[in-house]
Amino acid sequence: MKNYVVLKFGGTSVSSRARWETIASIVRSRIEANETPFVVCSALSGVTNLLERLLVEAPSGTHHETLATIEGRHKEIAAELGVPFELVSNELTELGRLALGASLTNEVSPRLRARALGMGELMSTRLGAAFLESIGVESEWMDARQHLKAVALPNEPDAKHYLSALCDYSADEELAAALKPRVAVVTQGFIATHAHKPGETVLLGRGGSDTSGAYFAHKLGATRLEIWTDVPGMYTANPREVASARLLKQLHYEEAQELASMGAKVLHPRCLAPVREAGIPLHIKCTELPDVEGTVISGDSPDFGAQVKAISSKGGVMLVSMDTLGMWQQVGFLADTFDCFKRHGLSIDLVTTSESNVTVSLDPAANVLDPATSEALLSDLREFCTARMIGPCAAVSLVGHNIRAILHQLGPALEAFGEQRIYLVSQAASDLNLTFVVDEEHANKLVQRLHELLFHDRVSDALLGPTWNALFHPDGDSDRLDDDVWWFSKRSELLELAKDGPAYVYDVSTIQRRAEELQGLGLDRVFYAIKANPNPEVLKTILDFGFGLECVSPGELEHAKAMGASERLFTPNFAPKEEYISGFESATYLTLDNLHPLRHWPEVFAGRDILVRMDPGHGRGHHKKVKTAGAQSKFGIPPEQVEELADLVKRHDINVIGLHSHVGSGITYAATWSETAMFLAGVADRLGSVRILNLGGGLGVPEKLGDKRLDLSEVKETIAAFRQARPEFELWMEPGRYLVAESGVLLGRVTQIKEKEGGRFFVGLDIGMNSLIRPALYGAYHPIVNLSKVDGSPKIVADVVGPICETGDVLGHKRRLPVSEEGDVFLIASAGAYGYVMGSQYNLRKPAIERILR
Ligand SMILES: *Cc1c(COP(=O)(O)O)cnc(C)c1O
């Protein structure tokens, strides 16, 4: 029993002396454990690309510089390893001859291509094997082509056999007999011998070295296949795109296969079948961090229950949408159309059908879709249907066992798709993946959002390992928002301020920036809704921009007047009669939002100008409690009462100069306000006297990292389009939150920490729901940061709570935080709107005070 273990090392793992020393120590430790290592290597990183370039240049005879670069790379590494460069001179000579041949015949045949591209692996292994010998690791170089033979497939084109062959990997006693115990074999990935022409090289496809490793593992009946690469394993998402992606410690073959096929680049999709058939576990390990456990892929990974294990995304996907106009029912429709794809050599990946449309996706990895092919395909398809190409799109897939059982949990995750177009949804019959095809440009955001929703509050366990950052930058950040938020750059001032006790701190320059943005919207008037934050310094800052103030009570009106606001808009709701009477004295404009006052106290309004608040019938907003339109909402006059309104105002000589609608708060859908304008213009046409349309407030700010930011330029565009259609109206808006939310943070200190069973942490602060009630009242999310340890990597998952005697006194649930201590300063972000002003004396505790930062 020789206990084979196959170790495959990728390009970056064989490209320096340090990495070869790691290889040597891995090989030694396997030998010490009584295993026989069988080492499969890639070419030096970048060399396969250089060889590709060489083949592009060779037919025109311009390849000499590239050949010299390739030679130089190997000379360098040979010197670094202290082995003779002459070990690769045969390969380099042959490479020169192949290139010369191509320049003479003016073409590169698949045969020549395979031969030339295979040189990279031959050279890296010659140098590596010599290095191992030189430092006393007994090893033997082996030509992989002696033992790995391609199989000929029926109808296989010649080019495919040379460039992307499949091999016979049945148990190979001859190979086993050739190996000596305790001696490491060093051989090549990527290459094999032609099925019928001994002596000719074929390739296993780009990235095929993994597959070589799997073939050899199966041939030898190895106890394990280890794939050593530059990442420590498979992740819950691509760690280069999602910083908080988590290492997956264990996966079933099927799941790994699905992930590899759906775009995860760590493993070549073809490498799983051979090991899976023989039940050989596959370990993914990182040469840079050899001690990290990595991912173990096997047939007996524990059952973690139904859950999403990873999110992958694959770009460059083209869709072909075929509208069938009733032909769908016809016998053979699918056969006819699919035959067109076959004729053009295109393989279909995903398919969805409806009564009148069939949409399929074409995987870029499996197809060559040049413009000529696309055109030819479409014109063939048009014989049967109207066909068009959509793309480039991206396929975003959720992967995991038994996805069907957890579809219901995906509800909130699917909100992430809110305003984006989903072209195609496909649930694999294997129940291992759910795929959404969206515009390529949206894919990254979508992956971020889904990942946040599905993984952000998960602690490390048998399935989930550390994040990429935690492994490679153990002192780095992870949960912090962008570096360019104001409170990150002013954190030392904030830490100083925090010494004086709990406080809301407002940053004046942030308010100014938002005000400038609103000025740029091209509105006739902006009123700031002062209920969001009536702090005098905040108001002064905003009044400097020439904005009016929108008030909802006599108290706010009085405050606005005292602050010197010349334009005051009063919007009472279910207020007593006296408030309307006094309102006409102290406000510039008054908005009425019910017919009751006109029916019962018309004398208050007779002869006056008013605005009227309408209910467009549907609300928007980030939470049902902040939707301010629709039959459920107490606000606004429904459109069916417009006739009565017209009667009443006519009868009492009241002049409706404006219409108003405010449909909700925290809205990120850019066309909301132009849609409101359109609705109000329709009502205006029925009344006649209207010259002002007040489109309300509600402009949203991002709640969480990765949330979509409301695109103000789009708001501006849609409003401009409305204006062009209906230039007769003056357009107003009355935002509150947008001006102030991000300018404010709430600072508090850690009082106590508690740990309960199951690793549940509570971090207690000296601020609670009496200072900030939004999380308890609306379930609002506020980013929470330990400002004293802003560079600390997240280590615990904790509920952040206050000192109020209420179970609901929670500022944030399940937040990933660094290990925190009594006295640390915590920052609650985006607290500038509806924060201090909603504070209370509950429990007779004083809420946080207000401070200004300039
Ligand atoms: C609260 C309110 C606003 C401001 O809403 P934001 O979401 O803060 O922009 C505007 N108009 C009316 C009538 C309001 O009640």
The ligand as an SDF file (V2000), in Angstrom:
LIG
                    3D

 15 15  0  0  0  0  0  0  0  0999 V2000
  -42.2750   64.2700    6.7730 C   0  0  0  0  0  0  0  0  0  0  0  0
  -42.7240   64.9590    5.5950 C   0  0  0  0  0  0  0  0  0  0  0  0
  -41.8390   65.3070    4.5910 C   0  0  0  0  0  0  0  0  0  0  0  0
  -40.3880   64.9420    4.6080 C   0  0  0  0  0  0  0  0  0  0  0  0
  -40.2010   63.5680    4.4120 O   0  0  0  0  0  0  0  0  0  0  0  0
  -38.7090   62.9790    4.2530 P   0  0  0  0  0  0  0  0  0  0  0  0
  -38.8860   61.5380    4.0790 O   0  0  0  0  0  0  0  0  0  0  0  0
  -37.9820   63.3030    5.4990 O   0  0  0  0  0  0  0  0  0  0  0  0
  -38.1070   63.6300    3.0790 O   0  0  0  0  0  0  0  0  0  0  0  0
  -42.3120   66.0170    3.5190 C   0  0  0  0  0  0  0  0  0  0  0  0
  -43.6260   66.3600    3.4390 N   0  0  0  0  0  0  0  0  0  0  0  0
  -44.5090   66.0280    4.3920 C   0  0  0  0  0  0  0  0  0  0  0  0
  -45.9040   66.4410    4.2470 C   0  0  0  0  0  0  0  0  0  0  0  0
  -44.0950   65.3090    5.4860 C   0  0  0  0  0  0  0  0  0  0  0  0
  -44.9910   64.9740    6.4140 O   0  0  0  0  0  0  0  0  0  0  0  0
  1  2  1  0
  2  3  1  0
  2 14  2  0
  3  4  1  0
  3 10  2  0
  4  5  1  0
  5  6  1  0
  6  7  2  0
  6  8  1  0
  6  9  1  0
 10 11  1  0
 11 12  2  0
 12 13  1  0
 12 14  1  0
 14 15  1  0
M  END
$$$$
